């Protein structure tokens, strides 16, 4: 079995139902959303982060390459009962054939009534 079919089958088998609400419409896909853990490198504005650091504000989405995620600001991603904003996405290819798409997500927070009060 090829690596392309393996990745696709595993995402279908273990992935959760994910909804992408974009300007072009709404579509559904199977994918995996997990907390994004940082390695000991410089991230987020040049701050040094410890190994395995989780800030609670970034998540990784892995999904089939056919999803063709929209550009930043054009979509909301919903999965596992939560809503996310797409920050960045990229498709991984091997020998010019798309293998999977990854994306960095941040939680979407509905504005609260207090957000509209003056300090």
Helices and strands as residue ranges (DSSP letters): H 3-14, E 16-22, E 25-35, E 42-43, E 47-48, E 59-63, G 65-67, E 75-79, E 82-94, E 97-107, G 113-116
